[in-house]
């Protein structure tokens, strides 16, 4: 959110799940949005008709998502430009759930935060941008902190890239090294 704002763009709305539905290592953004006076909404189901209607009324240029569940095509197709997802692995490697846990189990000390154009698949869209970060001390809290720093940097750099090249679509993921 800070990366979007610091690049001079408006955050029209932040949508999150109620805290009891968030995965354990999720960041609660509610208080942050209240402090920054950013419109905030909670829902269990981003794909529900009322959420789709609300998003349609916003008419976003882009949607940036870290939503932990499958997003329907009716939401993915709403923005004028793209729906951008993030995943803390060098996609197409380690697509799917619990990527940081798997990176630590695999003994990796560095990874990439991948920004990708979301499609109907699970972490399968074109790679838009990747930012390195460390998971070297093998703890989830450390990895999350490093990932957030990479997310801020990557968001700013990706928005600059998209502003400078309105036709940029990223690079298609290959099946090489793809795993879930």
N, C-alpha and C positions, 0 to 999 in steps of 0.2 A: 504494500500500500504506500509506504514511504517512497519507494522508488518511482512509482507512478506520479505521485504528487511532486517529488523533487525534480522530475523531468518536465514539469509544467502542465500536466494533464489532470483532468478532473476525475475523481472517483465518484461515480453517480450513486453507487450503492454497494454495500458489502453484505453478502448473504452467507450465513453460516448455519450449522446445525445447533440445536439446543445442546448445552454442554453435556448432558447425560447421553447424547448420541454420538459425540465426537470420539474418534479413536484416542487411546490413552495418551499418546505423545503429541496431541494437537495443541496448537496455540489458540487460546481463547481471545478473540479479537473484539469482543463486545465492548469491554471497557476502553480499549484503544479507540474504537470508533466514537464512543461517547465523548472522550476527551478531545478528539480531533474534529468533532461535530460532523461526522460522516454518517449519512443515512445507513442504518443497520437493520437487517431483517433476519429472522430465524425461521427455518423450516426443516422438517425431517426429510422432505422429498423435493428436491430441486426440479424434478420432472413433472410435478403436479400442475394441473391446468392453471391454477391461480398464480403459480410462480412463472410459468411460461407467459401468461398474460401480463404480469408485472414487468418482466424483462422486456417484452415486446413494447410496452409503453415507454420504457427508458430509451429504446432504439440505440443500443450501444454500438460504438465503433468496434470495440474489442471486448471480449470477456477474458479475464485472467482467472484461471481456476486451479485450486488445489483440492477440489471436492473429492472426498474419499470413496465415492461410488460412481457407477456408470452414469454418464449424462446422455440423455436421449437426443436423437437427431433434431427434435423440435426445439431444443435449447441450443445445440451446437450451431444451427443454421441462423440464429437470430442476429448476431453481430454483422455490421456492414463489412467488416474486414475478416476477423478470425476469432476463434475461441482458442486461447493459448493455455496449455497445460504445462505443469512442471513435474519432473520425476528425478530423484537424486541418484541417478545412475547414468553411465554413458550409453544411452539407448542406442541400439535395441537390446543391449545386455541388461538382464535382470528386470524385465518388465513385470508389472503386477504388484501385489501387496508386500508390505514390509521390506522395502528395498534396503533401507539402512541396516536393518537387522541382518539381512543376507550378506551385505557387503562386509560387515564385521565378522560374521561366521566364516566367510570365504578368506578372511585374513587380509583384506585389502586395506591399505592405509590412505589411499586417495581415490577420489571419484569425480564425477562431473554432475552438476545440476543441469539437466537437459530441459530446455524450453521447446515445446513442440506444438504444432497445429493439431488440435484435437479432432479426431474423427470417431467413427462408431466403434473402433477397436479399443483394446486396452493398451494405452501407451504406444500407439502404432503410427501416429501421424508424422508428417514431415518434421525433421529436426530444424528448428529455427535458430537456436543458439545454445552453446554449452559453456559453463563456467566451472573451473576446477575448485574443489575444496577438500580439506583434509578430514579424515576420520581416524587419524593415527593413534589416538589414545584408546580406541576401541570401546568408547562409551556412547550410548545414544544421546544423553544430554549434550556432550561435546559436539557430536556430529550434527545435532539439530542447530546448535549455535552457529557452527561453521556454515551449515546449509543456509540459514537465514541471512548471513552476511553475503554469501554467494548469490542468494535470491535478490537482494537489494541491488548489488552490482549488476547482475545479469538482467534484471528488469530495466534498469536505466539504459544499459547498452543495447538491449533488444529494441526498446522503444526508439532509440536514436536510429538504429538500423532500419526499422520500419518506416520512420519519418523520411529518411533519406532515399528510400527505395520503395515506392508505393506498390510495386509489382512483386516484391520479394515473397517467395513461397517456401523457402527453406530447401532442405535436401531430403529426398526420399530415403526412408530407412530400408536397409537391406535385410535379408534373412540371415546373413552371416553374423554369427555370434548372438543371434536372438535366442533368448530363453525366458521362461517365466518362473 
